[in-house]
Amino acid sequence: MEPDFLVVGAGVAGLRAAIELAEAGTVLVVAKDSLHESSSEYAQGGIAVALNDDDGVELHEQDTLAAGDGLCDPAAVRTLVEEGPAAVEQLIEWGAEFDRDEGRLAFGREGAHSRRRVLHAHGDSTGREISRTLYRKASSLPNVEFRTFAAITDLLVSDNGEVAGVVACDASARNWVPLQARAVLMATGGLGQAYRVTTNPEVATGDGVAAAFRAGAGISDLEFVQFHPTALDLQGAPPFLLTEALRGEGGHLRNVEGDRFMPRYHPMAELAPRDVVARAIAMEMKRTGAPHVFLDLRHLGADFLRRRFPRIYETCVRYGVDPGTDMAPVRPAAHYAMGGIRTDLEGRTTLPRLYAAGEVAATGVHGANRLASNSLLEGVVFGARAGRAMREWAGVPPAKGSRPPEPLFPCIDVEELRTLAWEKCGIIRNGPELEEAADRLARVTLSPAASPNRALFELRSLHLVVGLIARMAAARKESRGAHYRTDYPEKRPEFQKHSFVTKDHEVSFL
């Protein structure tokens, strides 16, 4: 039996939407992998919310707007900070266990925040705790069902442009499976695997953006990719994220010469916005010829680090670095996409019956540079809003979607693609290299495959997404937030607009 509503993605945004939708009909939540493999699960830093006594929604709003470097949608930011406190209190009612100090919620501080407003769970496992809470709530509702190991490849679209469902590459059926519904929510997460070095899980291959673009949906602000400044850089170890909260607690960045360099780049030093810190590290690495810089936590003490950041401490020690006595080698890594499928404040996209929430969506909250720990809050707040909005389709007959054309796959090695993105569309960019990347990707041969599998579909998504990043970055002839060009190093007022592209129209600015 077909569900009334389809939620693609089992992270924070998707689960929160499913809970809202369960009141209006049957809901199928489709996960690409297991239910526990999502970017939400790996979110260490925390969830930012104005609940502390010395804080307020106006301060949270101001910090978010400042970090977004002139490109945040003020209405979206106001929605986030105003609805955030009640959303977090609801999580607590549902059983979320945030860290406390003598019974009171314990708030940490992270980069570009003017107050201590970041809640953590189990020190550095906040995303996992929120996901656990939402999954337990969603799975308790009789109208919500789950389907795992089903990777979305395309949208089903009717002749009049309405979304009727999705096509999934289903591991158990070993075949393409059409899944139809009255309305569809894309909550597929990020696209970090487009880059050679990333903190994202392997499932983050931009499938939601790619499928929506192919179906005709509008994409915004994809040139703004946030690089987390501090990923562990050890031979044999994955680029494990070392949360910004470590710097919020007093960690220092030092170059290979032992100098603490961040005060030279910004008055907030290690607590500057992420784009500033990531660029400063890249510049220090280039200046010294070193493959990394160091995060110095030694003065905080092993006992404090072990207690406050248990998962990070254990991981570092496993790879031979004791943060209590050793400096940890770190370098930037692709982390978060500020842009994605363009939506309004209710999650509606430019295609009828298609909604988006979480990292895959471009709500306008993050502008050109996401404020630390706003992403989990965005997933909760806008996931709920999208779920409520989708209820308008309850009782409306589903659209009649037709199967998309036979898929064509790019003839390019995935590592070549990821290296191209890293070198040409990375932290520091310039026009000729962006044009070179876009041209290289446009010339890649596309061909059918006898037996397509998930890896091929992921390569197809990555090829499209990296091409969009290159084209949109080339069109934005300025530097703003996470988008920095050496040939246009200043902000330009004519580009204080959102980029926008569809499959039928070139990049424009709205």
C-alpha positions as CSV (number, residue, x, y, z in Angstrom):
1,M,0.0,0.0,0.0
2,E,1.3,3.5,-0.9
3,P,2.0,5.8,2.0
4,D,0.4,9.2,2.1
5,F,3.7,10.9,2.7
6,L,7.3,10.0,1.8
7,V,10.2,11.3,3.9
8,V,13.6,10.7,2.2
9,G,16.3,10.7,4.9
10,A,16.3,9.5,8.5
11,G,18.4,12.3,10.1
12,V,17.1,15.0,12.5
13,A,15.1,16.9,9.8
14,G,13.4,13.9,8.3
15,L,12.5,12.3,11.7
16,R,11.1,15.6,13.0
17,A,8.9,16.0,9.9
18,A,7.7,12.4,10.1
19,I,6.4,13.0,13.6
20,E,4.4,16.0,12.4
21,L,3.1,14.1,9.4
22,A,1.9,11.1,11.4
23,E,-1.1,13.1,12.5
24,A,-2.3,13.4,8.9
25,G,-1.7,10.1,7.3
26,T,0.7,7.2,6.8
27,V,4.4,8.1,6.5
28,L,7.3,6.1,5.0
29,V,10.7,7.2,6.0
30,V,13.3,6.0,3.5
31,A,17.0,5.7,4.6
32,K,19.8,5.3,2.1
33,D,21.8,3.1,4.5
34,S,21.0,2.0,8.1
35,L,18.8,4.3,10.2
36,H,21.9,5.4,12.1
37,E,24.1,6.5,9.2
38,S,23.5,10.2,8.7
39,S,25.3,13.5,9.2
40,S,23.1,14.1,12.2
41,E,24.7,11.1,13.9
42,Y,28.2,12.6,13.5
43,A,27.2,16.2,14.7
44,Q,29.5,16.6,17.7
45,G,29.4,20.3,18.4
46,G,25.9,20.9,19.8
47,I,22.7,22.7,19.2
48,A,22.6,26.5,19.6
49,V,19.5,27.9,21.3
50,A,18.8,31.1,23.4
51,L,17.8,29.4,26.7
52,N,20.6,30.7,28.9
53,D,19.8,33.4,31.5
54,D,22.1,36.0,29.9
55,D,21.0,35.3,26.4
56,G,18.1,36.2,24.2
57,V,16.7,35.5,20.7
58,E,17.8,38.9,19.5
59,L,21.4,38.1,20.4
60,H,21.2,34.7,18.7
61,E,19.7,36.5,15.7
62,Q,22.4,39.1,15.5
63,D,25.2,36.5,15.7
64,T,23.6,34.4,13.0
65,L,23.2,37.4,10.7
66,A,26.8,38.5,11.3
67,A,28.2,35.0,10.5
68,G,26.1,34.8,7.3
69,D,28.0,37.8,5.9
70,G,25.0,39.7,4.5
71,L,23.2,36.9,2.8
72,C,20.9,35.4,5.5
73,D,17.2,35.7,4.9
74,P,16.2,37.7,8.0
75,A,12.7,36.1,8.2
76,A,14.3,32.6,8.2
77,V,16.7,33.6,10.9
78,R,14.0,35.1,13.0
79,T,11.9,31.9,12.6
80,L,14.9,29.8,13.7
81,V,15.8,31.7,16.8
82,E,12.2,32.4,17.9
83,E,11.0,28.8,17.5
84,G,14.2,27.2,18.7
85,P,13.7,27.4,22.5
86,A,10.3,25.7,22.4
87,A,11.7,23.1,19.9
88,V,14.6,22.2,22.2
89,E,12.3,22.1,25.3
90,Q,10.1,19.6,23.4
91,L,13.1,17.4,22.7
92,I,13.8,17.4,26.4
93,E,10.2,16.4,27.1
94,W,10.6,13.6,24.7
95,G,13.7,12.3,26.6
96,A,16.7,14.1,25.1
97,E,19.5,14.1,27.7
98,F,21.6,17.3,27.3
99,D,24.6,17.8,29.6
100,R,23.9,19.5,32.9
101,D,25.9,21.2,35.6
102,E,24.3,20.7,39.1
103,G,21.0,20.1,37.5
104,R,20.9,23.1,35.2
105,L,21.5,22.9,31.4
106,A,25.2,23.4,30.7
107,F,25.9,25.8,27.8
108,G,29.1,26.0,25.8
109,R,30.5,28.7,23.5
110,E,31.6,28.2,19.9
111,G,33.0,30.5,17.2
112,A,31.2,33.7,16.4
113,H,28.7,33.3,19.3
114,S,28.6,36.2,21.7
115,R,27.2,34.1,24.5
116,R,27.4,30.5,25.9
117,R,24.3,29.1,24.2
118,V,25.4,25.7,22.8
119,L,23.9,22.6,24.4
120,H,25.8,19.3,24.2
121,A,24.9,15.7,24.9
122,H,27.4,13.3,26.4
123,G,30.0,15.9,25.7
124,D,30.4,15.4,22.0
125,S,27.6,13.2,20.8
126,T,24.8,15.8,20.4
127,G,23.5,14.8,17.0
128,R,23.4,11.1,18.0
129,E,21.3,12.0,21.1
130,I,18.8,14.1,19.2
131,S,18.5,11.5,16.5
132,R,18.0,8.8,19.1
133,T,15.2,10.9,20.8
134,L,13.4,11.6,17.5
135,Y,13.7,8.0,16.2
136,R,12.2,6.7,19.5
137,K,9.3,9.2,19.2
138,A,8.7,8.6,15.5
139,S,8.9,4.8,15.8
140,S,6.3,4.8,18.6
141,L,3.7,6.3,16.2
142,P,1.6,3.7,14.4
143,N,1.5,5.7,11.1
144,V,5.3,5.8,10.7
145,E,7.2,3.0,8.9
146,F,10.9,2.8,7.9
147,R,12.6,1.4,4.9
148,T,16.4,1.0,5.0
149,F,19.1,0.6,2.3
150,A,17.1,2.4,-0.4
151,A,19.1,5.0,-2.2
152,I,17.0,7.7,-4.0
153,T,18.0,8.2,-7.6
154,D,15.3,10.3,-9.2
155,L,12.0,11.9,-8.6
156,L,8.7,10.8,-10.2
157,V,7.1,13.9,-11.9
158,S,3.7,14.2,-13.5
159,D,3.1,15.8,-16.9
160,N,2.0,19.0,-15.2
161,G,5.2,19.2,-13.1
162,E,3.9,17.8,-9.8
163,V,6.1,15.4,-7.8
164,A,4.5,12.0,-7.4
165,G,7.2,10.1,-5.6
166,V,10.7,8.8,-6.0
167,V,12.7,6.0,-7.6
168,A,15.0,4.1,-5.2
169,C,17.9,1.8,-5.8
170,D,16.8,-0.8,-3.3
171,A,19.4,-3.2,-1.9
172,S,17.0,-5.9,-0.8
173,A,15.0,-5.9,-4.1
174,R,18.3,-5.5,-6.1
175,N,16.3,-3.3,-8.5
176,W,14.9,0.1,-9.0
177,V,11.7,0.6,-7.0
178,P,9.2,3.4,-7.6
179,L,7.8,4.8,-4.3
180,Q,4.7,7.0,-4.7
181,A,3.1,9.4,-2.3
182,R,0.9,12.5,-2.1
183,A,3.9,14.6,-1.1
184,V,7.6,14.1,-0.8
185,L,10.1,15.6,1.7
186,M,13.8,15.6,0.8
187,A,15.9,15.4,4.0
188,T,18.9,13.7,2.4
189,G,21.6,15.7,4.1
190,G,24.8,17.1,2.6
191,L,27.3,16.7,-0.2
192,G,30.6,16.6,1.6
193,Q,31.7,13.5,-0.3
194,A,32.1,15.7,-3.3
195,Y,35.5,16.7,-1.8
196,R,38.6,14.6,-1.3
197,V,38.9,15.6,2.4
198,T,35.6,15.7,4.3
199,T,34.1,15.1,7.7
200,N,30.9,13.8,6.2
201,P,29.8,10.2,6.3
202,E,30.0,8.2,3.1
203,V,26.3,8.6,2.4
204,A,26.6,12.4,1.9
205,T,26.8,12.4,-1.9
206,G,24.4,15.2,-2.7
207,D,21.6,12.8,-4.0
208,G,18.8,15.1,-2.9
209,V,20.1,18.1,-4.7
210,A,20.9,16.1,-7.8
211,A,17.5,14.4,-8.0
212,A,15.7,17.7,-7.4
213,F,17.7,19.5,-10.0
214,R,17.1,16.8,-12.7
215,A,13.4,17.1,-11.9
216,G,13.4,20.8,-12.5
217,A,13.6,22.3,-9.0
218,G,15.5,25.5,-8.2
219,I,18.9,25.3,-6.5
220,S,20.3,28.2,-4.5
221,D,23.7,29.2,-3.0
222,L,25.5,25.9,-3.7
223,E,28.8,27.8,-4.0
224,F,28.8,28.3,-0.3
225,V,30.5,25.2,1.1
226,Q,31.7,25.4,4.7
227,F,35.0,23.8,5.4
228,H,35.4,22.9,9.1
229,P,38.8,24.3,10.2
230,T,39.9,21.3,12.4
231,A,39.7,17.8,11.1
232,L,42.3,15.3,12.5
233,D,45.2,14.8,10.0
234,L,46.9,11.6,10.9
235,Q,48.2,8.9,8.6
236,G,45.8,6.0,8.6
237,A,43.1,7.9,10.4
238,P,39.9,9.3,8.8
239,P,39.6,13.1,8.8
240,F,37.7,13.0,12.1
241,L,36.1,16.3,13.1
242,L,37.5,18.0,16.2
243,T,34.6,20.1,17.3
244,E,34.7,23.9,17.5
245,A,33.7,23.5,21.2
246,L,37.4,22.5,21.8
247,R,38.3,26.1,20.8
248,G,35.3,27.4,22.7
249,E,36.8,25.9,25.8
250,G,40.2,27.6,25.2
251,G,42.1,25.5,22.6
252,H,44.7,27.3,20.6
253,L,45.8,26.9,17.0
254,R,49.6,26.8,16.3
255,N,51.5,26.4,13.1
256,V,54.4,24.0,12.6
257,E,56.7,26.7,13.9
258,G,54.8,26.7,17.2
259,D,53.3,30.2,16.8
260,R,49.7,30.9,17.8
261,F,48.7,32.5,14.5
262,M,44.9,33.2,14.7
263,P,45.3,36.6,16.5
264,R,47.0,37.9,13.4
265,Y,43.9,37.1,11.2
266,H,40.9,38.2,13.4
267,P,40.3,39.9,16.7
268,M,38.2,36.9,17.9
269,A,41.3,34.7,17.2
270,E,40.3,31.0,17.4
271,L,36.6,31.9,17.9
272,A,36.4,33.8,14.6
273,P,33.8,32.6,12.1
274,R,34.6,29.3,10.5
275,D,35.4,30.6,7.1
276,V,38.0,33.0,8.6
277,V,39.6,30.2,10.6
278,A,39.6,27.7,7.7
279,R,41.2,30.2,5.3
280,A,43.8,31.3,8.0
281,I,44.8,27.6,8.4
282,A,45.0,27.1,4.6
283,M,47.2,30.2,4.3
284,E,49.5,29.1,7.2
285,M,49.9,25.6,5.6
286,K,50.8,27.3,2.3
287,R,53.2,29.7,3.9
288,T,55.1,27.0,5.9
289,G,54.7,24.2,3.3
290,A,53.3,22.0,6.0
291,P,50.4,19.5,5.5
292,H,48.6,20.7,8.7
293,V,48.7,23.0,11.7
294,F,48.2,21.9,15.4
295,L,45.3,22.2,17.8
296,D,46.9,22.8,21.2
297,L,44.7,21.6,24.1
298,R,47.5,20.6,26.5
299,H,46.8,23.5,29.0
300,L,43.2,22.2,29.4
301,G,44.5,19.0,31.0
302,A,43.8,15.3,30.2
303,D,41.2,14.9,32.9
304,F,39.0,17.8,31.7
305,L,39.3,16.7,28.0
306,R,38.5,13.1,28.9
307,R,35.4,14.2,30.8
308,R,34.2,16.9,28.5
309,F,35.0,15.3,25.1
310,P,35.0,11.6,25.7
311,R,34.5,10.5,22.1
312,I,37.1,12.9,20.7
313,Y,39.6,12.0,23.4
314,E,39.2,8.3,22.8
315,T,39.5,8.6,19.0
316,C,42.7,10.7,19.3
317,V,44.3,8.3,21.7
318,R,43.4,5.4,19.4
319,Y,45.5,7.0,16.7
320,G,48.4,7.8,18.9
321,V,47.8,11.4,20.0
322,D,47.0,12.1,23.6
323,P,45.4,15.6,23.6
324,G,46.4,16.1,27.2
325,T,50.1,15.9,26.4
326,D,50.3,16.1,22.5
327,M,49.2,18.7,20.0
328,A,46.8,17.3,17.5
329,P,47.6,17.8,13.8
330,V,44.6,19.3,12.0
331,R,43.6,20.7,8.7
332,P,40.3,22.0,7.1
333,A,37.8,19.5,5.6
334,A,34.6,20.0,3.7
335,H,31.8,20.0,6.2
336,Y,28.5,21.7,5.4
337,A,26.6,23.0,2.4
338,M,24.9,26.3,3.1
339,G,22.9,26.0,-0.2
340,G,20.7,23.4,-1.7
341,I,17.2,23.0,-2.9
342,R,15.5,26.4,-2.6
343,T,12.6,26.5,-0.2
344,D,10.3,29.0,1.5
345,L,9.8,29.1,5.3
346,E,7.5,26.1,5.1
347,G,9.9,23.8,3.2
348,R,8.1,24.2,-0.1
349,T,10.3,24.0,-3.1
350,T,9.7,25.4,-6.6
351,L,8.0,22.1,-7.6
352,P,4.5,21.3,-6.3
353,R,4.3,18.5,-3.7
354,L,8.1,18.6,-3.2
355,Y,9.5,19.8,0.1
356,A,13.0,20.0,1.6
357,A,14.5,20.4,5.1
358,G,17.8,20.1,6.8
359,E,21.2,20.4,5.1
360,V,19.8,19.6,1.6
361,A,17.6,22.7,1.7
362,A,18.5,26.4,1.1
363,T,16.2,28.1,3.6
364,G,18.3,31.2,3.8
365,V,19.1,30.7,7.5
366,H,22.9,30.2,7.0
367,G,23.6,32.9,4.4
368,A,27.1,32.7,3.1
369,N,28.5,31.0,6.3
370,R,26.7,28.9,8.9
371,L,27.0,29.9,12.5
372,A,28.3,27.0,14.5
373,S,25.7,24.6,15.9
374,N,22.8,26.2,14.1
375,S,22.4,23.2,11.8
376,L,20.8,20.8,14.3
377,L,18.4,23.5,15.4
378,E,17.5,24.2,11.7
379,G,16.8,20.5,11.2
380,V,14.5,20.4,14.2
381,V,12.7,23.7,13.5
382,F,12.3,23.5,9.7
383,G,11.7,19.8,9.7
384,A,8.7,20.4,11.9
385,R,7.5,23.3,9.7
386,A,7.9,21.3,6.5
387,G,6.0,18.3,8.1
388,R,3.1,20.6,9.1
389,A,3.0,22.2,5.7
390,M,2.9,18.9,3.9
391,R,-0.3,18.0,5.7
392,E,-2.1,20.2,3.2
393,W,-1.9,17.3,0.8
394,A,-3.7,14.9,3.1
395,G,-6.8,13.5,1.3
396,V,-5.7,15.0,-2.1
397,P,-5.3,12.3,-4.7
398,P,-1.6,11.6,-5.6
399,A,-0.2,12.9,-8.8
400,K,0.4,10.4,-11.7
401,G,4.2,10.4,-12.1
402,S,6.0,8.9,-15.1
403,R,9.3,7.0,-14.9
404,P,12.3,9.2,-15.6
405,P,14.5,8.6,-18.6
406,E,17.1,5.8,-18.6
407,P,20.0,7.1,-16.3
408,L,23.3,8.0,-17.9
409,F,26.5,7.7,-15.8
410,P,29.6,9.9,-16.0
411,C,32.8,8.2,-17.3
412,I,35.1,9.7,-14.6
413,D,36.9,8.2,-11.7
414,V,35.3,9.2,-8.4
415,E,38.7,10.2,-6.9
416,E,39.5,12.3,-9.9
417,L,36.2,14.1,-9.4
418,R,36.8,14.6,-5.6
419,T,40.3,15.9,-6.2
420,L,39.1,18.3,-8.9
421,A,36.5,19.7,-6.4
422,W,39.1,20.0,-3.7
423,E,41.7,21.7,-5.8
424,K,39.5,24.0,-8.0
425,C,36.4,24.6,-5.9
426,G,37.9,24.5,-2.4
427,I,38.7,27.0,0.4
428,I,40.5,29.5,-1.8
429,R,39.2,29.9,-5.4
430,N,39.8,31.8,-8.6
431,G,37.9,32.4,-11.8
432,P,40.1,30.5,-14.3
433,E,40.3,27.4,-12.1
434,L,36.5,27.4,-11.5
435,E,35.9,27.7,-15.3
436,E,38.4,24.9,-15.8
437,A,36.5,22.6,-13.4
438,A,33.1,23.5,-15.0
439,D,34.5,22.9,-18.5
440,R,36.1,19.6,-17.5
441,L,32.9,18.3,-16.0
442,A,30.8,19.4,-18.9
443,R,33.0,17.4,-21.3
444,V,32.7,14.1,-19.3
445,T,31.1,11.4,-21.4
446,L,27.8,10.1,-20.1
447,S,26.7,6.5,-20.9
448,P,24.2,3.9,-19.7
449,A,25.2,1.0,-17.5
450,A,24.2,-2.6,-17.9
451,S,23.6,-3.1,-14.2
452,P,23.6,0.1,-12.3
453,N,24.4,0.0,-8.6
454,R,24.5,2.5,-5.7
455,A,28.1,3.5,-6.3
456,L,27.3,4.5,-9.9
457,F,24.2,6.5,-8.8
458,E,26.3,8.3,-6.2
459,L,29.0,9.1,-8.8
460,R,26.2,10.5,-11.0
461,S,25.0,12.7,-8.1
462,L,28.5,13.9,-7.3
463,H,29.3,14.7,-10.9
464,L,26.2,16.9,-11.2
465,V,26.7,18.6,-7.8
466,V,30.4,19.5,-8.3
467,G,29.5,20.9,-11.7
468,L,26.8,23.1,-10.1
469,I,29.3,24.3,-7.4
470,A,31.8,25.2,-10.0
471,R,29.3,27.1,-12.2
472,M,27.7,28.9,-9.3
473,A,31.1,29.9,-7.8
474,A,32.3,31.1,-11.1
475,A,29.2,33.3,-11.5
476,R,29.6,34.9,-8.1
477,K,32.4,37.4,-8.8
478,E,33.1,38.4,-5.3
479,S,34.3,37.0,-1.9
480,R,31.6,36.5,0.7
481,G,31.5,34.1,3.7
482,A,32.8,30.6,2.7
483,H,33.2,31.7,-0.9
484,Y,36.6,33.3,-1.3
485,R,38.1,34.3,-4.7
486,T,41.6,35.6,-5.0
487,D,40.6,37.5,-8.2
488,Y,37.6,39.1,-6.5
489,P,38.8,39.4,-2.8
490,E,36.1,41.9,-1.7
491,K,32.4,41.8,-1.2
492,R,30.4,43.5,-4.0
493,P,26.9,45.0,-3.3
494,E,25.5,43.8,-6.6
495,F,26.1,40.2,-5.4
496,Q,24.3,40.6,-2.1
497,K,21.7,38.2,-3.5
498,H,21.0,34.5,-3.6
499,S,22.3,32.5,-6.6
500,F,19.6,30.5,-8.4
501,V,19.8,27.9,-11.1
502,T,17.5,25.3,-12.7
503,K,18.1,22.7,-15.4
504,D,16.5,25.0,-17.9
505,H,18.0,28.3,-16.8
506,E,21.6,29.5,-16.2
507,V,22.8,30.9,-12.9
508,S,21.1,34.1,-11.9
509,F,21.0,36.2,-8.7
510,L,17.7,36.9,-6.9
